[in-house]
């Protein structure tokens, strides 16, 4: 029969139903942060992916802080997978679909795309990389507090969050310099200012939330990419399995 699952926070199960048979599973935990089945199970808005969920690292910081560059270096050295939410959204925007048109309009105006849209794109990408043992870097997510809480409800808590702290004037200068050679619609000067305001008003509460939950590590992102990465790699050297690293 149909399998139904209930859970409280943090991956703890509270009940399961198969057909008309129910079991009380209060206090039982899903081992490996994922439900060990061959395909995903969805029930009442909760999603369990096939196989163990890979380690999840949120990578946070304002536009122009350099988090994408640091993710690329982690991918190269440790064999991690980078999932850039912005790239997922831009790819959908370029697809020509009705949804893509709506996403493109929001990106062009420096607005945050609705959480359910972002969440579905993310879920599919994380599931596709479920066998990656070194971890998945989610670059630029969550961008709002409701996204953070929705991710926890649907996919569980992140394992770690990196926050690249950078002054507004430095981020502004970097973005405007990038706009000279970039074709991205969100690098326009007016949109840059709106993105920075959105970051302060909407995204910074996410940083505070994850800090309170003991998930956050802050990295000062004002140096050169190499200097910043020297600090970043120290966080992963002791915990990433050597077999997961690229030669």
FIKOLZA-1660 file (N, C-alpha, C; in steps of 0.1 Angstrom, whole numbers, plus 5000, padded with zeros to 4 digits):
% residues 247
   i   px   py   pz ch aa at
   1 5008 4988 5000  A  X  N
   1 5000 5000 5000  A  X CA
   1 5009 5012 5000  A  X  C
   2 5002 5024 5000  A  X  N
   2 5009 5037 5000  A  X CA
   2 5016 5038 5013  A  X  C
   3 5029 5044 5013  A  X  N
   3 5037 5046 5024  A  X CA
   3 5035 5061 5028  A  X  C
   4 5031 5064 5041  A  X  N
   4 5030 5077 5045  A  X CA
   4 5039 5079 5058  A  X  C
   5 5046 5090 5059  A  X  N
   5 5055 5093 5070  A  X CA
   5 5052 5106 5076  A  X  C
   6 5054 5107 5089  A  X  N
   6 5052 5120 5096  A  X CA
   6 5066 5122 5104  A  X  C
   7 5069 5135 5105  A  X  N
   7 5081 5137 5113  A  X CA
   7 5080 5150 5120  A  X  C
   8 5088 5151 5131  A  X  N
   8 5089 5164 5138  A  X CA
   8 5102 5170 5132  A  X  C
   9 5109 5179 5139  A  X  N
   9 5120 5186 5134  A  X CA
   9 5133 5177 5134  A  X  C
  10 5142 5181 5125  A  X  N
  10 5155 5175 5125  A  X CA
  10 5156 5161 5120  A  X  C
  11 5146 5156 5113  A  X  N
  11 5146 5143 5108  A  X CA
  11 5141 5132 5117  A  X  C
  12 5135 5136 5128  A  X  N
  12 5129 5126 5137  A  X CA
  12 5115 5122 5133  A  X  C
  13 5113 5109 5131  A  X  N
  13 5100 5104 5127  A  X CA
  13 5090 5104 5139  A  X  C
  14 5077 5106 5136  A  X  N
  14 5067 5105 5146  A  X CA
  14 5057 5095 5143  A  X  C
  15 5056 5091 5130  A  X  N
  15 5046 5080 5126  A  X CA
  15 5048 5076 5112  A  X  C
  16 5043 5064 5109  A  X  N
  16 5043 5058 5096  A  X CA
  16 5031 5050 5093  A  X  C
  17 5025 5051 5081  A  X  N
  17 5014 5044 5077  A  X CA
  17 5016 5037 5063  A  X  C
  18 5013 5024 5063  A  X  N
  18 5013 5017 5050  A  X CA
  18 4999 5011 5048  A  X  C
  19 4992 5016 5038  A  X  N
  19 4978 5012 5036  A  X CA
  19 4970 5016 5048  A  X  C
  20 4964 5007 5055  A  X  N
  20 4956 5011 5067  A  X CA
  20 4963 5008 5080  A  X  C
  21 4975 5003 5079  A  X  N
  21 4983 5000 5091  A  X CA
  21 4992 5012 5095  A  X  C
  22 4991 5015 5108  A  X  N
  22 4999 5026 5113  A  X CA
  22 5008 5022 5124  A  X  C
  23 5020 5029 5125  A  X  N
  23 5029 5026 5136  A  X CA
  23 5033 5039 5142  A  X  C
  24 5034 5039 5155  A  X  N
  24 5040 5051 5163  A  X CA
  24 5055 5050 5163  A  X  C
  25 5062 5059 5157  A  X  N
  25 5076 5059 5156  A  X CA
  25 5083 5070 5164  A  X  C
  26 5076 5075 5173  A  X  N
  26 5082 5087 5181  A  X CA
  26 5095 5083 5187  A  X  C
  27 5105 5091 5184  A  X  N
  27 5119 5089 5190  A  X CA
  27 5127 5081 5180  A  X  C
  28 5122 5077 5168  A  X  N
  28 5131 5069 5159  A  X CA
  28 5136 5079 5149  A  X  C
  29 5149 5078 5145  A  X  N
  29 5155 5087 5136  A  X CA
  29 5158 5081 5123  A  X  C
  30 5157 5089 5112  A  X  N
  30 5161 5085 5099  A  X CA
  30 5176 5084 5098  A  X  C
  31 5182 5072 5096  A  X  N
  31 5196 5071 5097  A  X CA
  31 5202 5077 5084  A  X  C
  32 5214 5084 5086  A  X  N
  32 5221 5089 5074  A  X CA
  32 5215 5102 5068  A  X  C
  33 5206 5108 5076  A  X  N
  33 5199 5120 5071  A  X CA
  33 5191 5119 5059  A  X  C
  34 5187 5106 5055  A  X  N
  34 5179 5104 5044  A  X CA
  34 5172 5091 5045  A  X  C
  35 5160 5089 5039  A  X  N
  35 5153 5077 5040  A  X CA
  35 5158 5067 5029  A  X  C
  36 5163 5055 5034  A  X  N
  36 5170 5046 5025  A  X CA
  36 5161 5038 5016  A  X  C
  37 5155 5044 5005  A  X  N
  37 5147 5038 4996  A  X CA
  37 5153 5041 4982  A  X  C
  38 5148 5034 4972  A  X  N
  38 5153 5036 4958  A  X CA
  38 5148 5048 4951  A  X  C
  39 5138 5054 4956  A  X  N
  39 5133 5067 4950  A  X CA
  39 5127 5076 4961  A  X  C
  40 5124 5088 4957  A  X  N
  40 5119 5098 4967  A  X CA
  40 5105 5095 4972  A  X  C
  41 5102 5098 4984  A  X  N
  41 5089 5097 4990  A  X CA
  41 5084 5111 4994  A  X  C
  42 5072 5115 4990  A  X  N
  42 5067 5128 4994  A  X CA
  42 5053 5125 5001  A  X  C
  43 5051 5132 5012  A  X  N
  43 5039 5131 5019  A  X CA
  43 5036 5144 5027  A  X  C
  44 5025 5150 5024  A  X  N
  44 5021 5162 5032  A  X CA
  44 5031 5173 5031  A  X  C
  45 5038 5175 5019  A  X  N
  45 5048 5185 5018  A  X CA
  45 5062 5181 5023  A  X  C
  46 5063 5170 5029  A  X  N
  46 5077 5165 5033  A  X CA
  46 5083 5156 5023  A  X  C
  47 5096 5157 5020  A  X  N
  47 5102 5149 5010  A  X CA
  47 5114 5142 5015  A  X  C
  48 5114 5129 5012  A  X  N
  48 5126 5120 5015  A  X CA
  48 5132 5116 5002  A  X  C
  49 5145 5118 5000  A  X  N
  49 5151 5115 4988  A  X CA
  49 5156 5100 4988  A  X  C
  50 5158 5095 4976  A  X  N
  50 5164 5081 4975  A  X CA
  50 5178 5082 4980  A  X  C
  51 5182 5072 4988  A  X  N
  51 5196 5071 4993  A  X CA
  51 5198 5081 5004  A  X  C
  52 5210 5081 5009  A  X  N
  52 5214 5090 5020  A  X CA
  52 5216 5104 5014  A  X  C
  53 5211 5114 5021  A  X  N
  53 5213 5128 5017  A  X CA
  53 5227 5131 5019  A  X  C
  54 5233 5138 5009  A  X  N
  54 5248 5142 5010  A  X CA
  54 5249 5153 5021  A  X  C
  55 5261 5154 5026  A  X  N
  55 5263 5165 5036  A  X CA
  55 5260 5179 5029  A  X  C
  56 5253 5187 5035  A  X  N
  56 5248 5200 5029  A  X CA
  56 5255 5212 5036  A  X  C
  57 5262 5220 5028  A  X  N
  57 5268 5232 5033  A  X CA
  57 5262 5244 5027  A  X  C
  58 5255 5253 5034  A  X  N
  58 5250 5266 5029  A  X CA
  58 5262 5275 5028  A  X  C
  59 5263 5282 5017  A  X  N
  59 5273 5292 5015  A  X CA
  59 5266 5306 5013  A  X  C
  60 5268 5314 5023  A  X  N
  60 5261 5327 5024  A  X CA
  60 5270 5339 5023  A  X  C
  61 5265 5350 5019  A  X  N
  61 5272 5363 5018  A  X CA
  61 5265 5372 5008  A  X  C
  62 5268 5384 5009  A  X  N
  62 5262 5394 5000  A  X CA
  62 5267 5393 4986  A  X  C
  63 5259 5399 4976  A  X  N
  63 5264 5398 4962  A  X CA
  63 5277 5405 4961  A  X  C
  64 5287 5398 4954  A  X  N
  64 5300 5404 4953  A  X CA
  64 5310 5400 4964  A  X  C
  65 5306 5392 4973  A  X  N
  65 5315 5388 4984  A  X CA
  65 5325 5378 4980  A  X  C
  66 5323 5371 4968  A  X  N
  66 5333 5361 4963  A  X CA
  66 5330 5347 4967  A  X  C
  67 5317 5344 4972  A  X  N
  67 5314 5331 4976  A  X CA
  67 5315 5321 4965  A  X  C
  68 5311 5325 4953  A  X  N
  68 5312 5316 4941  A  X CA
  68 5326 5311 4938  A  X  C
  69 5336 5321 4939  A  X  N
  69 5350 5318 4937  A  X CA
  69 5355 5308 4947  A  X  C
  70 5351 5309 4960  A  X  N
  70 5355 5300 4970  A  X CA
  70 5349 5287 4969  A  X  C
  71 5337 5286 4964  A  X  N
  71 5331 5273 4962  A  X CA
  71 5338 5265 4951  A  X  C
  72 5342 5272 4940  A  X  N
  72 5350 5266 4929  A  X CA
  72 5363 5260 4934  A  X  C
  73 5369 5267 4944  A  X  N
  73 5382 5262 4949  A  X CA
  73 5380 5249 4958  A  X  C
  74 5369 5249 4965  A  X  N
  74 5365 5237 4973  A  X CA
  74 5362 5225 4964  A  X  C
  75 5355 5228 4953  A  X  N
  75 5352 5217 4944  A  X CA
  75 5365 5212 4938  A  X  C
  76 5374 5220 4934  A  X  N
  76 5387 5216 4928  A  X CA
  76 5395 5207 4938  A  X  C
  77 5396 5212 4951  A  X  N
  77 5405 5205 4960  A  X CA
  77 5399 5193 4967  A  X  C
  78 5386 5194 4970  A  X  N
  78 5380 5184 4979  A  X CA
  78 5370 5175 4971  A  X  C
  79 5367 5178 4958  A  X  N
  79 5357 5170 4951  A  X CA
  79 5343 5172 4955  A  X  C
  80 5340 5184 4961  A  X  N
  80 5327 5187 4965  A  X CA
  80 5319 5191 4953  A  X  C
  81 5306 5192 4954  A  X  N
  81 5297 5196 4943  A  X CA
  81 5291 5210 4947  A  X  C
  82 5292 5219 4937  A  X  N
  82 5287 5232 4939  A  X CA
  82 5273 5233 4932  A  X  C
  83 5263 5237 4940  A  X  N
  83 5250 5240 4934  A  X CA
  83 5247 5255 4936  A  X  C
  84 5247 5262 4925  A  X  N
  84 5245 5276 4926  A  X CA
  84 5230 5279 4923  A  X  C
  85 5224 5284 4933  A  X  N
  85 5209 5287 4932  A  X CA
  85 5207 5297 4921  A  X  C
  86 5216 5307 4920  A  X  N
  86 5214 5317 4909  A  X CA
  86 5215 5311 4896  A  X  C
  87 5224 5301 4894  A  X  N
  87 5226 5295 4881  A  X CA
  87 5214 5286 4877  A  X  C
  88 5208 5279 4888  A  X  N
  88 5196 5271 4885  A  X CA
  88 5185 5280 4881  A  X  C
  89 5183 5291 4887  A  X  N
  89 5172 5301 4884  A  X CA
  89 5175 5307 4870  A  X  C
  90 5187 5311 4867  A  X  N
  90 5190 5317 4854  A  X CA
  90 5188 5307 4843  A  X  C
  91 5191 5294 4845  A  X  N
  91 5189 5283 4835  A  X CA
  91 5174 5282 4832  A  X  C
  92 5166 5282 4843  A  X  N
  92 5152 5281 4841  A  X CA
  92 5146 5293 4834  A  X  C
  93 5152 5305 4837  A  X  N
  93 5147 5317 4831  A  X CA
  93 5150 5317 4816  A  X  C
  94 5161 5310 4812  A  X  N
  94 5165 5310 4798  A  X CA
  94 5158 5298 4790  A  X  C
  95 5151 5290 4798  A  X  N
  95 5145 5278 4791  A  X CA
  95 5133 5282 4782  A  X  C
  96 5128 5294 4783  A  X  N
  96 5116 5298 4775  A  X CA
  96 5103 5294 4780  A  X  C
  97 5102 5287 4792  A  X  N
  97 5090 5283 4798  A  X CA
  97 5083 5296 4804  A  X  C
  98 5070 5294 4807  A  X  N
  98 5062 5305 4814  A  X CA
  98 5068 5308 4827  A  X  C
  99 5072 5297 4835  A  X  N
  99 5078 5299 4848  A  X CA
  99 5091 5306 4846  A  X  C
 100 5099 5302 4836  A  X  N
 100 5112 5309 4833  A  X CA
 100 5111 5323 4831  A  X  C
 101 5100 5327 4824  A  X  N
 101 5098 5341 4821  A  X CA
 101 5095 5349 4834  A  X  C
 102 5087 5343 4843  A  X  N
 102 5085 5350 4855  A  X CA
 102 5097 5351 4864  A  X  C
 103 5105 5340 4864  A  X  N
 103 5118 5341 4871  A  X CA
 103 5127 5351 4866  A  X  C
 104 5128 5352 4852  A  X  N
 104 5137 5362 4846  A  X CA
 104 5133 5376 4850  A  X  C
 105 5120 5379 4850  A  X  N
 105 5115 5392 4854  A  X CA
 105 5119 5395 4868  A  X  C
 106 5118 5386 4878  A  X  N
 106 5122 5388 4891  A  X CA
 106 5137 5390 4893  A  X  C
 107 5145 5382 4886  A  X  N
 107 5159 5384 4887  A  X CA
 107 5163 5397 4882  A  X  C
 108 5157 5402 4870  A  X  N
 108 5161 5414 4864  A  X CA
 108 5157 5426 4873  A  X  C
 109 5148 5424 4883  A  X  N
 109 5144 5435 4892  A  X CA
 109 5150 5433 4906  A  X  C
 110 5160 5424 4907  A  X  N
 110 5167 5422 4920  A  X CA
 110 5158 5416 4931  A  X  C
 111 5147 5409 4927  A  X  N
 111 5137 5404 4936  A  X CA
 111 5141 5390 4940  A  X  C
 112 5136 5385 4951  A  X  N
 112 5138 5371 4955  A  X CA
 112 5127 5362 4949  A  X  C
 113 5131 5351 4942  A  X  N
 113 5122 5342 4936  A  X CA
 113 5114 5334 4947  A  X  C
 114 5101 5332 4946  A  X  N
 114 5093 5325 4956  A  X CA
 114 5100 5312 4960  A  X  C
 115 5099 5309 4973  A  X  N
 115 5106 5298 4979  A  X CA
 115 5102 5284 4973  A  X  C
 116 5090 5282 4970  A  X  N
 116 5086 5269 4965  A  X CA
 116 5092 5266 4951  A  X  C
 117 5095 5276 4943  A  X  N
 117 5101 5275 4930  A  X CA
 117 5116 5271 4933  A  X  C
 118 5123 5279 4941  A  X  N
 118 5137 5276 4944  A  X CA
 118 5138 5262 4950  A  X  C
 119 5129 5259 4959  A  X  N
 119 5130 5246 4967  A  X CA
 119 5129 5234 4958  A  X  C
 120 5120 5235 4948  A  X  N
 120 5119 5224 4939  A  X CA
 120 5131 5222 4930  A  X  C
 121 5137 5233 4925  A  X  N
 121 5149 5232 4917  A  X CA
 121 5160 5226 4926  A  X  C
 122 5161 5231 4938  A  X  N
 122 5172 5226 4947  A  X CA
 122 5170 5211 4950  A  X  C
 123 5158 5207 4953  A  X  N
 123 5156 5193 4957  A  X CA
 123 5160 5184 4946  A  X  C
 124 5157 5187 4934  A  X  N
 124 5160 5179 4922  A  X CA
 124 5176 5178 4921  A  X  C
 125 5182 5189 4923  A  X  N
 125 5197 5190 4921  A  X CA
 125 5204 5182 4933  A  X  C
 126 5199 5183 4945  A  X  N
 126 5205 5176 4956  A  X CA
 126 5203 5161 4954  A  X  C
 127 5191 5157 4950  A  X  N
 127 5188 5143 4947  A  X CA
 127 5197 5137 4937  A  X  C
 128 5200 5145 4926  A  X  N
 128 5209 5141 4916  A  X CA
 128 5223 5138 4921  A  X  C
 129 5227 5145 4931  A  X  N
 129 5240 5144 4937  A  X CA
 129 5240 5136 4950  A  X  C
 130 5231 5128 4952  A  X  N
 130 5229 5121 4965  A  X CA
 130 5241 5112 4969  A  X  C
 131 5249 5108 4959  A  X  N
 131 5260 5099 4962  A  X CA
 131 5273 5106 4965  A  X  C
 132 5273 5119 4965  A  X  N
 132 5285 5127 4968  A  X CA
 132 5288 5127 4983  A  X  C
 133 5299 5120 4987  A  X  N
 133 5302 5119 5001  A  X CA
 133 5309 5131 5007  A  X  C
 134 5316 5138 4998  A  X  N
 134 5324 5150 5003  A  X CA
 134 5315 5162 5006  A  X  C
 135 5303 5162 5001  A  X  N
 135 5294 5173 5004  A  X CA
 135 5289 5181 4992  A  X  C
 136 5278 5188 4994  A  X  N
 136 5272 5197 4984  A  X CA
 136 5272 5211 4990  A  X  C
 137 5278 5220 4982  A  X  N
 137 5278 5234 4986  A  X CA
 137 5267 5241 4979  A  X  C
 138 5257 5246 4987  A  X  N
 138 5246 5253 4981  A  X CA
 138 5249 5268 4982  A  X  C
 139 5253 5273 4970  A  X  N
 139 5259 5287 4969  A  X CA
 139 5247 5297 4967  A  X  C
 140 5246 5306 4977  A  X  N
 140 5236 5317 4976  A  X CA
 140 5222 5313 4981  A  X  C
 141 5222 5304 4991  A  X  N
 141 5209 5299 4997  A  X CA
 141 5211 5295 5011  A  X  C
 142 5202 5298 5020  A  X  N
 142 5189 5304 5018  A  X CA
 142 5190 5320 5017  A  X  C
 143 5182 5326 5009  A  X  N
 143 5183 5341 5008  A  X CA
 143 5172 5348 5017  A  X  C
 144 5164 5340 5023  A  X  N
 144 5154 5346 5032  A  X CA
 144 5151 5336 5043  A  X  C
 145 5146 5341 5054  A  X  N
 145 5144 5332 5066  A  X CA
 145 5134 5321 5063  A  X  C
 146 5123 5325 5056  A  X  N
 146 5113 5315 5053  A  X CA
 146 5119 5303 5044  A  X  C
 147 5129 5306 5036  A  X  N
 147 5135 5296 5028  A  X CA
 147 5143 5287 5036  A  X  C
 148 5150 5292 5046  A  X  N
 148 5158 5284 5056  A  X CA
 148 5149 5274 5063  A  X  C
 149 5138 5279 5068  A  X  N
 149 5129 5271 5076  A  X CA
 149 5122 5261 5067  A  X  C
 150 5119 5264 5054  A  X  N
 150 5112 5255 5045  A  X CA
 150 5122 5244 5041  A  X  C
 151 5134 5247 5039  A  X  N
 151 5144 5237 5036  A  X CA
 151 5145 5227 5047  A  X  C
 152 5146 5232 5060  A  X  N
 152 5146 5223 5071  A  X CA
 152 5134 5214 5072  A  X  C
 153 5123 5219 5069  A  X  N
 153 5110 5212 5070  A  X CA
 153 5110 5201 5059  A  X  C
 154 5115 5204 5047  A  X  N
 154 5114 5194 5036  A  X CA
 154 5126 5185 5035  A  X  C
 155 5138 5190 5038  A  X  N
 155 5150 5183 5035  A  X CA
 155 5159 5181 5048  A  X  C
 156 5155 5187 5059  A  X  N
 156 5164 5186 5071  A  X CA
 156 5173 5197 5072  A  X  C
 157 5180 5198 5083  A  X  N
 157 5189 5209 5086  A  X CA
 157 5202 5208 5078  A  X  C
 158 5208 5219 5075  A  X  N
 158 5221 5219 5068  A  X CA
 158 5232 5213 5078  A  X  C
 159 5243 5208 5073  A  X  N
 159 5253 5203 5082  A  X CA
 159 5263 5215 5087  A  X  C
 160 5264 5225 5078  A  X  N
 160 5272 5236 5082  A  X CA
 160 5268 5248 5073  A  X  C
 161 5271 5260 5077  A  X  N
 161 5269 5272 5069  A  X CA
 161 5281 5281 5070  A  X  C
 162 5286 5285 5058  A  X  N
 162 5297 5295 5057  A  X CA
 162 5291 5308 5054  A  X  C
 163 5296 5318 5061  A  X  N
 163 5291 5332 5058  A  X CA
 163 5304 5340 5055  A  X  C
 164 5304 5345 5043  A  X  N
 164 5315 5354 5038  A  X CA
 164 5311 5369 5041  A  X  C
 165 5317 5374 5052  A  X  N
 165 5314 5387 5056  A  X CA
 165 5323 5397 5048  A  X  C
 166 5316 5407 5043  A  X  N
 166 5323 5417 5034  A  X CA
 166 5315 5431 5035  A  X  C
 167 5322 5442 5037  A  X  N
 167 5316 5455 5038  A  X CA
 167 5308 5458 5025  A  X  C
 168 5297 5466 5026  A  X  N
 168 5289 5470 5015  A  X CA
 168 5297 5477 5004  A  X  C
 169 5306 5486 5008  A  X  N
 169 5313 5494 4998  A  X CA
 169 5322 5485 4990  A  X  C
 170 5328 5474 4996  A  X  N
 170 5336 5465 4989  A  X CA
 170 5328 5457 4979  A  X  C
 171 5317 5452 4983  A  X  N
 171 5308 5444 4974  A  X CA
 171 5303 5453 4963  A  X  C
 172 5299 5465 4966  A  X  N
 172 5294 5474 4955  A  X CA
 172 5305 5476 4945  A  X  C
 173 5317 5479 4949  A  X  N
 173 5329 5481 4940  A  X CA
 173 5331 5469 4931  A  X  C
 174 5331 5457 4937  A  X  N
 174 5333 5445 4930  A  X CA
 174 5323 5443 4919  A  X  C
 175 5310 5445 4923  A  X  N
 175 5299 5443 4914  A  X CA
 175 5299 5452 4902  A  X  C
 176 5302 5465 4905  A  X  N
 176 5303 5475 4894  A  X CA
 176 5315 5472 4885  A  X  C
 177 5325 5467 4890  A  X  N
 177 5337 5464 4882  A  X CA
 177 5333 5452 4873  A  X  C
 178 5326 5442 4879  A  X  N
 178 5322 5430 4871  A  X CA
 178 5312 5434 4860  A  X  C
 179 5304 5444 4862  A  X  N
 179 5294 5448 4853  A  X CA
 179 5300 5453 4840  A  X  C
 180 5313 5457 4840  A  X  N
 180 5319 5462 4828  A  X CA
 180 5321 5451 4817  A  X  C
 181 5322 5439 4822  A  X  N
 181 5324 5427 4813  A  X CA
 181 5313 5417 4814  A  X  C
 182 5303 5419 4823  A  X  N
 182 5293 5409 4825  A  X CA
 182 5281 5412 4817  A  X  C
 183 5274 5401 4812  A  X  N
 183 5261 5403 4805  A  X CA
 183 5249 5400 4814  A  X  C
 184 5252 5398 4827  A  X  N
 184 5241 5395 4837  A  X CA
 184 5232 5408 4839  A  X  C
 185 5219 5406 4839  A  X  N
 185 5210 5417 4840  A  X CA
 185 5210 5422 4854  A  X  C
 186 5214 5414 4864  A  X  N
 186 5214 5419 4878  A  X CA
 186 5227 5426 4882  A  X  C
 187 5236 5428 4872  A  X  N
 187 5248 5436 4875  A  X CA
 187 5247 5451 4871  A  X  C
 188 5235 5454 4866  A  X  N
 188 5232 5468 4863  A  X CA
 188 5233 5477 4876  A  X  C
 189 5238 5489 4875  A  X  N
 189 5240 5497 4887  A  X CA
 189 5228 5499 4896  A  X  C
 190 5217 5501 4891  A  X  N
 190 5204 5503 4899  A  X CA
 190 5200 5490 4905  A  X  C
 191 5202 5479 4898  A  X  N
 191 5198 5466 4904  A  X CA
 191 5208 5462 4915  A  X  C
 192 5221 5466 4913  A  X  N
 192 5231 5463 4923  A  X CA
 192 5227 5469 4936  A  X  C
 193 5222 5482 4936  A  X  N
 193 5218 5488 4949  A  X CA
 193 5206 5481 4955  A  X  C
 194 5197 5477 4946  A  X  N
 194 5185 5470 4952  A  X CA
 194 5189 5456 4957  A  X  C
 195 5199 5449 4951  A  X  N
 195 5203 5437 4956  A  X CA
 195 5210 5438 4970  A  X  C
 196 5218 5449 4971  A  X  N
 196 5225 5451 4984  A  X CA
 196 5214 5454 4995  A  X  C
 197 5204 5462 4992  A  X  N
 197 5194 5465 5002  A  X CA
 197 5186 5452 5005  A  X  C
 198 5183 5444 4995  A  X  N
 198 5176 5431 4998  A  X CA
 198 5184 5422 5007  A  X  C
 199 5197 5422 5004  A  X  N
 199 5206 5414 5012  A  X CA
 199 5206 5418 5027  A  X  C
 200 5207 5431 5030  A  X  N
 200 5206 5436 5043  A  X CA
 200 5193 5433 5050  A  X  C
 201 5182 5436 5043  A  X  N
 201 5169 5435 5049  A  X CA
 201 5163 5421 5050  A  X  C
 202 5166 5413 5040  A  X  N
 202 5160 5400 5039  A  X CA
 202 5170 5388 5042  A  X  C
 203 5182 5389 5037  A  X  N
 203 5191 5378 5039  A  X CA
 203 5199 5378 5052  A  X  C
 204 5202 5389 5058  A  X  N
 204 5209 5389 5070  A  X CA
 204 5202 5382 5082  A  X  C
 205 5189 5383 5083  A  X  N
 205 5182 5375 5093  A  X CA
 205 5185 5360 5092  A  X  C
 206 5188 5355 5080  A  X  N
 206 5192 5341 5078  A  X CA
 206 5205 5338 5085  A  X  C
 207 5214 5347 5084  A  X  N
 207 5227 5346 5090  A  X CA
 207 5226 5345 5105  A  X  C
 208 5218 5354 5111  A  X  N
 208 5215 5355 5125  A  X CA
 208 5208 5342 5130  A  X  C
 209 5199 5337 5122  A  X  N
 209 5192 5324 5126  A  X CA
 209 5201 5312 5126  A  X  C
 210 5210 5311 5116  A  X  N
 210 5219 5300 5116  A  X CA
 210 5230 5301 5126  A  X  C
 211 5234 5313 5130  A  X  N
 211 5244 5315 5140  A  X CA
 211 5238 5311 5154  A  X  C
 212 5225 5314 5156  A  X  N
 212 5219 5310 5169  A  X CA
 212 5217 5295 5170  A  X  C
 213 5217 5288 5158  A  X  N
 213 5215 5274 5158  A  X CA
 213 5229 5267 5159  A  X  C
 214 5240 5274 5159  A  X  N
 214 5253 5269 5160  A  X CA
 214 5258 5263 5147  A  X  C
 215 5253 5267 5136  A  X  N
 215 5256 5262 5123  A  X CA
 215 5267 5270 5116  A  X  C
 216 5268 5283 5120  A  X  N
 216 5275 5293 5112  A  X CA
 216 5290 5294 5115  A  X  C
 217 5298 5295 5104  A  X  N
 217 5312 5299 5106  A  X CA
 217 5314 5311 5097  A  X  C
 218 5319 5322 5103  A  X  N
 218 5321 5335 5095  A  X CA
 218 5336 5336 5090  A  X  C
 219 5337 5339 5077  A  X  N
 219 5350 5341 5071  A  X CA
 219 5350 5356 5066  A  X  C
 220 5361 5363 5070  A  X  N
 220 5363 5377 5065  A  X CA
 220 5367 5376 5050  A  X  C
 221 5359 5383 5042  A  X  N
 221 5361 5382 5027  A  X CA
 221 5366 5394 5021  A  X  C
 222 5375 5401 5027  A  X  N
 222 5381 5414 5022  A  X CA
 222 5394 5412 5015  A  X  C
 223 5401 5400 5017  A  X  N
 223 5414 5398 5012  A  X CA
 223 5413 5393 4997  A  X  C
 224 5425 5389 4992  A  X  N
 224 5425 5383 4979  A  X CA
 224 5418 5369 4979  A  X  C
 225 5414 5364 4968  A  X  N
 225 5408 5351 4968  A  X CA
 225 5416 5340 4974  A  X  C
 226 5430 5341 4972  A  X  N
 226 5439 5331 4978  A  X CA
 226 5439 5332 4993  A  X  C
 227 5440 5344 4998  A  X  N
 227 5441 5346 5012  A  X CA
 227 5428 5341 5019  A  X  C
 228 5417 5344 5013  A  X  N
 228 5404 5340 5018  A  X CA
 228 5403 5324 5018  A  X  C
 229 5408 5318 5008  A  X  N
 229 5407 5304 5007  A  X CA
 229 5416 5297 5017  A  X  C
 230 5427 5303 5020  A  X  N
 230 5436 5297 5030  A  X CA
 230 5428 5295 5043  A  X  C
 231 5419 5304 5046  A  X  N
 231 5411 5302 5059  A  X CA
 231 5400 5292 5056  A  X  C
 232 5394 5292 5045  A  X  N
 232 5382 5283 5042  A  X CA
 232 5387 5269 5042  A  X  C
 233 5398 5266 5036  A  X  N
 233 5402 5252 5035  A  X CA
 233 5405 5245 5048  A  X  C
 234 5410 5254 5058  A  X  N
 234 5412 5249 5071  A  X CA
 234 5400 5243 5078  A  X  C
 235 5388 5247 5074  A  X  N
 235 5376 5242 5079  A  X CA
 235 5373 5228 5074  A  X  C
 236 5377 5225 5062  A  X  N
 236 5374 5212 5056  A  X CA
 236 5385 5201 5056  A  X  C
 237 5397 5206 5058  A  X  N
 237 5408 5196 5058  A  X CA
 237 5406 5185 5068  A  X  C
 238 5402 5189 5081  A  X  N
 238 5401 5178 5091  A  X CA
 238 5389 5169 5089  A  X  C
 239 5378 5173 5081  A  X  N
 239 5366 5165 5081  A  X CA
 239 5362 5159 5068  A  X  C
 240 5368 5163 5057  A  X  N
 240 5365 5157 5044  A  X CA
 240 5374 5145 5042  A  X  C
 241 5368 5133 5040  A  X  N
 241 5375 5121 5038  A  X CA
 241 5385 5122 5027  A  X  C
 242 5397 5117 5029  A  X  N
 242 5408 5118 5019  A  X CA
 242 5403 5112 5006  A  X  C
 243 5396 5101 5007  A  X  N
 243 5392 5094 4995  A  X CA
 243 5383 5102 4986  A  X  C
 244 5376 5112 4992  A  X  N
 244 5367 5120 4984  A  X CA
 244 5374 5132 4977  A  X  C
 245 5387 5134 4980  A  X  N
 245 5394 5145 4974  A  X CA
 245 5399 5141 4960  A  X  C
 246 5400 5151 4951  A  X  N
 246 5406 5149 4938  A  X CA
 246 5421 5148 4939  A  X  C
 247 5427 5140 4930  A  X  N
 247 5441 5140 4930  A  X CA
 247 5447 5152 4922  A  X  C
% end
